[in-house]
Amino acid sequence: MTAARAAEPWLATGSVIVQQQALKDFALAMANFFAGTHRRPTWRRAGKDEGFRIVAMKPGNVRRISRNVGQVRIPKVGWVRFRWSRAVPRAKSYRVTRDRAGRRHVAFAVAPPPLAGPGTGSVVGVDRGVVVSAALSTGELLRVPGLRETEARRLRLLRRRLARARPGSRRRAGTKAALARLHARAADRRKDWVEKTSTALATRFDVIAVEDLKIANMTRSARGTRSAPGRGVTAKAALNRGILASGWGQLVRRLDQKAPGRVVKVKAAYTSQRCSACGNLDRKARESQAVFRCGPCGFVGNADVNAALNVGNAARHAVAAREGLWDAGPTHREPHLAHLRSFA
């Protein structure tokens, strides 16, 4: 990097901190690829994943100038104003990003302390779905707030306009920007729902049971290849969009960070086909998306709640086998530490 900055004047005009962090990110991505855990890194696209990280941050690099306005010092740029939306913690680094909607954000990296449970040994099962984003074994049905009807209608109109726009035209650029703002609005609502739901679950229950789902495999495209095209591609694509819009992965990831050691992942097999009252397994017992009716015992209830009850029962057996809650630590095994990384 030092030799490159000396040879190229345009490179020396940028911040060396930003360039060093970019090299570290690339080295980590290549190491993960050769380790077989991640895909090969690709070139960043304009308007996607744009941002940079500043490390070795000093306490004086952030200051508050009014009730809702603050300033952060960026190398080679100077003081930049931002909206003071929450208390800024003492952080050693921060990241500035720009999303597809053209909004710029500054995030200070901290590791917040985990949330404490009630200490009553309560267990809750969570069944994730598309129509009902999260069904709890307590009977609660939670849904991610998506776009309103008027916003969804505008989204369809913008997609049609984008299909008719000429590539490289101003009309196409403006339509893409309007689409990005709508998608950003839906993503913000989904993230807000995930944060509030994960906080509520972490504080209300001691053990949170979820299904061990491979979301990346479940949302894989069914398009196939030119020689062997897939079937039901349109329906599978709609299902994939519904799964991703429900925030399955975000919810479990935030639960792991807020309640480390208290999240139990159970096998998802037959949880929606088994009766939570008698344990009978019948694939025809689920009459519809919302109704579950057991023939032998006559139990009738919400299908998603029934699955959540099965998930919670499986977690209770797992906790009993491990001799108590995970945060207390089993007696015949060394406890392990949970490494947290979160961005405020």
HELIX and SHEET records of a PDB file:
HELIX    1   1 THR A    2  ALA A    7  1                                   6    
HELIX    2   2 PRO A    9  ALA A   12  1                                   4    
HELIX    3   3 VAL A   16  ALA A   35  1                                  20    
HELIX    4   4 PRO A   59  ASN A   61  5                                   3    
HELIX    5   5 GLU A  149  ARG A  164  1                                  16    
HELIX    6   6 ARG A  170  ARG A  204  1                                  35    
HELIX    7   7 ILE A  215  MET A  218  1                                   4    
HELIX    8   8 VAL A  233  ALA A  245  1                                  13    
HELIX    9   9 TRP A  248  LYS A  258  1                                  11    
HELIX   10  10 ALA A  303  ALA A  321  1                                  19    
SHEET    1   A 4 GLU A  50  ILE A  54  0                                        
SHEET    2   A 4 TYR A  94  ARG A  98 -1                                        
SHEET    3   A 4 ARG A 104  VAL A 110 -1                                        
SHEET    4   A 4 SER A 342  PHE A 343 -1                                        
SHEET    1   B 3 VAL A  62  ARG A  64  0                                        
SHEET    2   B 3 VAL A  69  ILE A  74 -1                                        
SHEET    3   B 3 GLY A  78  ARG A  83 -1                                        
SHEET    1   C 5 LEU A 141  LEU A 142  0                                        
SHEET    2   C 5 ALA A 134  LEU A 136 -1                                        
SHEET    3   C 5 VAL A 123  ARG A 128 -1                                        
SHEET    4   C 5 VAL A 207  GLU A 211  1                                        
SHEET    5   C 5 VAL A 263  VAL A 266  1                                        
SHEET    1   D 2 VAL A 291  ARG A 293  0                                        
SHEET    2   D 2 VAL A 300  ASN A 302 -1                                        
END                                                                             
